[in-house]
């Protein structure tokens, strides 16, 4: 890891520890403010598809295993050919049990259990009484416990997590996504907590949202107005809401008070800042915080704090994306919340490490594909200055058969869209709401007929997004419009169903020639001149142990084995310049930043892993293509010799290729200088190098001002 990357990682481990407060702990002089208790430990887990709730409650502790949150029972994906005992791909019902001590709780308060996410359908019971259900694996939800609590003794909280494979008649048949190139992990895989509030409080039943929402707007003179909405539960006459915008130094930048009437459920107010400091992406990700306090008689009753970034955004079909009136070309990656050996049960350190690696590469944007990710992930994006495309998990198809989406599935998609928007509304990093990904693919390849057209549901989600948040445009990712190969003649055109468009395009991998990518994009731009376009996915598989002296051309098997790492690098070398040259594109996102699990993949040197990541599934290896983009995008000095894992060689003749943002690199072989290689578009190549029998030490060195950076690899020429 580079010194800069290490500094970034250390910085954001510290930021993760500091966090972005959403609630406040009580103090001696403010006894009524909400109390938040993390429920990390004390859980028991058992996987059983047959249990009833009473079975689970009555089953003795010997049949349960102690676990801590976050937790998932699934482990999928291995760097080997074939599954081993390390894989746990069970799909069904897992049960969690925990004691809640009623004597620790104030009976004068209301008490809620909050889950940041449970995969995929969650049901909860308290002392045998059903609290509620939640369908959807990616968003926060809450159940109230108050009426069922025994405040004099012990209470048993039971949670069932169901990640059954979506099929007609299954418990998940009406829950999006119905299908996707990723695995739905089961479990309480994000944190959970107990929230205790006075009867008058900022609303906790608002689709998992914070209950406080702010929309900043900038005037031509540089001033800003923050329009704030606070949703309330149990408001009383004589109470008021105090709104404050607080800068990063802790100073009050603006404030206002709103008097309440009895039963009022919503308070609106505005804050004016004469000369605000803007949230300006990587250049200056400056954050205020918005503090909403419910007060009666000078006493704080409840408080919620949310991030506040003041910025403007604009998209132009010919000129791309603008942040605060200035053009900003978005160059980014997509990311799945998945980790070798952990599944989706990521720690705060895991999330911080992922974001640090993305920043190290020089990206300025993340597509949060294909679903909302942890609150911490959006907090990190705010603090780094990453521009985010957030996305609802409407993937591949809207029905199992040649039929329209069921009313139940439509309702679920609307629920998940509402939850995503409200829960992430205040993050300045989020600039667009994704309403779907490749929802035309099953029609394109005739797996479904024309009645399964996803456009009616897309229109519903688009309209819903506009009502929930008029300040952000919608976006959609398409797989198939005008791509090579035979398609159904009833394939719908999706461009225009959202404000913005993204195209998942794999020229040179799944179809066509890599050099056709740019002309294809030009054709789409001419066909849809009024729609801002982007490349939402592009890339290729790259196996860590499969290599080639001659990667140019198609790999042996794009959906199987082998998938040489060198081909992945070559395809990116050919793709990025074409994307970069088209100024009308508002952004592009590599698929994918990290290898991730997928049960449909038996590719490269792995099983159940999509190998298109620039970094290995366990985050220990940055593939060569990672350094190609680091040389292209980062301002930090880069010198990286490629094919470093191609250790055993059979041919003496080879070339040395280096990725560097220096003008040239000096090369040596076995301690002898062999000349300088000019770096043409950050690729420095020396042809006609002859290896000697046995070990060969290759070194590349470049000068960056007063700093000299070098890199070395060892290759072994095997006996002929």
Protein Blocks (a to p, Z undefined) as FASTA:
>chain_A
ZZklmmmmmmmmmmmmnopafbdcddfklmmbccddddfbhpacdddfkbcfklmmmpcf
klpccddddddfbdeddddehidfkbccbdcdddddddddfklpcfkbccddddfbdcfb
dcddeehiafbdcedjkbccdddfklmpcfkbccdddddddfbdcdehiaklmcccfbdc
bdcdedjfbccddddddfbdcdfkgghinoiacdddddfkopacdddddddehiaehiac
ddddddfkopafbdcdddddehiabdcdddddfbacddehjklpcdddddddddeehiaf
bdcddddddddddddfklopaeehiacdddddddddddehklmmccfklmmmmmmmmmmn
opabdcddfbdcdfklmmmmmmnopacddddfbehiacfbdcdddfklmmmmmmmmmmmm
mmmmmpmklmbdcfbehklmmmmnopacfklpcklmmmmmmmmmmmmmmmbccddddfkg
opacjddfklccfehpambdcddddehilgcjfklmmmmmmmmmmmmmmbccddfbgcdd
ddfkbccfblgccdfblklccddfklmmmmmmmmmmmmmmmmkbgbdcdddfbdcddfkb
cghjbehiafkbfbdfklpaccfklmmmmmmmmmbdcdddehklmmbccbfbdcdddddf
bfbdcddeehiaebjcddeehiacdehiacdehjddddddddehjaccddddddddddZZ
